[in-house]
Amino acid sequence: MIDSILETRGLTKRFGGLVASKAISLDLRQGEIHALIGPNGAGKSTLIKQIAGGLQPDEGSVHFDGKDVSKLSTAARARLGMGRTFQISSLAMEYTVLQNVVLGALGHRGNVFWFFNNVMKDAELLETADAALTKVGLEDFRNFRASDLSHGQRRQLEVAVALTLDPKAFLMDEPMAGLGAEGSQQLIGFLDTLRHQAPILLIEHDMDAVFSLADRVSVLVYGEIIATGTVDDIRTNSDVRNAYLGEEGAA
Ligand SMILES: Nc1ncnc2c1ncn2[C@@H]1O[C@H](COP(=O)(O)OP(=O)(O)OP(=O)(O)O)[C@@H](O)[C@H]1O
């Protein structure tokens, strides 16, 4: 039996007459990066919102770690281990790297009535935060302000914040966006190792990143998955090339 941490079954979402998700069934398996690609407006964000809990499907269900989570809130899904990253605005830019992670860990405890100064003396919280920073390779930057980090390092910091929730899987929405060539290469290397900590469902337009990272790729076109397979399967699939990749994927 295939060991899937996340599974969608027949997810369908309509906006008036537009069917943004058409009976989408996909899964995320332990240890893998499963990339979701498709042209603008194909329905990638709509799908990830339904998985994360921000949008209710009209039909279908979402299963996570063996449970039907379809009716749970975003916060409840996060507590079960669904780690969503790269909402960059969630970082407090004027705070240090360490403070950002402590705030994330505090959210995990569900206690929002702490005074910040006290929090920064809490040994258990600091230990959790330091462990997360070490895992993402930012331990030497703990006293830097978030605003002083490069774009790529901010993404690593987002992952560190997510790690304080002990995620069993990551949902990532365009992590490469806005990174230069060097930043992209660094983040590719980072995600490559992160998959062993928790598998990643990756929405990404950067085909170099997708083709170098993904164990499997699903292609979404007009709300429908037209193919799922390995990078080689997808590159050579004539339907995919006609609908999306064109000559770009043939390189
Ligand atoms: N709240 C909404 N109300 C009405 N239509 C919507 C809503 N959200 C998305 N859509 C429509 O659903 C379709 C899918 O949009 P979605 O943002 O999921 O695509 P996407 O693949 O993420 O696109 P992009 O790559 O540009 O981010 C689009 O036609 C979009 O206009």
The ligand as an SDF file (V2000), in Angstrom:
LIG
                    3D

 31 33  0  0  0  0  0  0  0  0999 V2000
  -12.9780   33.9840   -5.2550 N   0  0  0  0  0  0  0  0  0  0  0  0
  -13.1180   33.7950   -6.5630 C   0  0  0  0  0  0  0  0  0  0  0  0
  -14.2540   34.1820   -7.1860 N   0  0  0  0  0  0  0  0  0  0  0  0
  -14.4260   33.9870   -8.5130 C   0  0  0  0  0  0  0  0  0  0  0  0
  -13.5100   33.3830   -9.3140 N   0  0  0  0  0  0  0  0  0  0  0  0
  -12.3590   33.0030   -8.7570 C   0  0  0  0  0  0  0  0  0  0  0  0
  -12.1030   33.1750   -7.3540 C   0  0  0  0  0  0  0  0  0  0  0  0
  -10.8610   32.6750   -7.0880 N   0  0  0  0  0  0  0  0  0  0  0  0
  -10.3600   32.2070   -8.2540 C   0  0  0  0  0  0  0  0  0  0  0  0
  -11.2580   32.3930   -9.2570 N   0  0  0  0  0  0  0  0  0  0  0  0
  -11.1090   31.9760  -10.6540 C   0  0  0  0  0  0  0  0  0  0  0  0
  -10.7980   30.5810  -10.6280 O   0  0  0  0  0  0  0  0  0  0  0  0
   -9.8330   30.2720  -11.6410 C   0  0  0  0  0  0  0  0  0  0  0  0
   -8.6360   29.6390  -10.9880 C   0  0  0  0  0  0  0  0  0  0  0  0
   -7.9050   30.6440  -10.2640 O   0  0  0  0  0  0  0  0  0  0  0  0
   -6.6000   30.3180   -9.4110 P   0  0  0  0  0  0  0  0  0  0  0  0
   -6.1690   31.5790   -8.7590 O   0  0  0  0  0  0  0  0  0  0  0  0
   -6.8560   29.1490   -8.5420 O   0  0  0  0  0  0  0  0  0  0  0  0
   -5.5650   29.8980  -10.5430 O   0  0  0  0  0  0  0  0  0  0  0  0
   -3.9810   29.6880  -10.4430 P   0  0  0  0  0  0  0  0  0  0  0  0
   -3.6730   28.4580  -11.2260 O   0  0  0  0  0  0  0  0  0  0  0  0
   -3.5730   29.7050   -9.0240 O   0  0  0  0  0  0  0  0  0  0  0  0
   -3.4240   30.9580  -11.1890 O   0  0  0  0  0  0  0  0  0  0  0  0
   -1.9990   31.7210  -11.0250 P   0  0  0  0  0  0  0  0  0  0  0  0
   -0.9570   30.7750  -11.5400 O   0  0  0  0  0  0  0  0  0  0  0  0
   -2.1590   32.9170  -11.9000 O   0  0  0  0  0  0  0  0  0  0  0  0
   -1.8510   32.0450   -9.5690 O   0  0  0  0  0  0  0  0  0  0  0  0
   -9.5180   31.5850  -12.3580 C   0  0  0  0  0  0  0  0  0  0  0  0
  -10.3200   31.6380  -13.5130 O   0  0  0  0  0  0  0  0  0  0  0  0
   -9.9270   32.6340  -11.3590 C   0  0  0  0  0  0  0  0  0  0  0  0
  -10.3140   33.8230  -12.0060 O   0  0  0  0  0  0  0  0  0  0  0  0
  1  2  1  0
  2  3  1  0
  2  7  2  0
  3  4  2  0
  4  5  1  0
  5  6  2  0
  6  7  1  0
  6 10  1  0
  7  8  1  0
  8  9  2  0
  9 10  1  0
 10 11  1  0
 11 12  1  0
 11 30  1  0
 12 13  1  0
 13 14  1  0
 13 28  1  0
 14 15  1  0
 15 16  1  0
 16 17  2  0
 16 18  1  0
 16 19  1  0
 19 20  1  0
 20 21  2  0
 20 22  1  0
 20 23  1  0
 23 24  1  0
 24 25  2  0
 24 26  1  0
 24 27  1  0
 28 29  1  0
 28 30  1  0
 30 31  1  0
M  END
$$$$
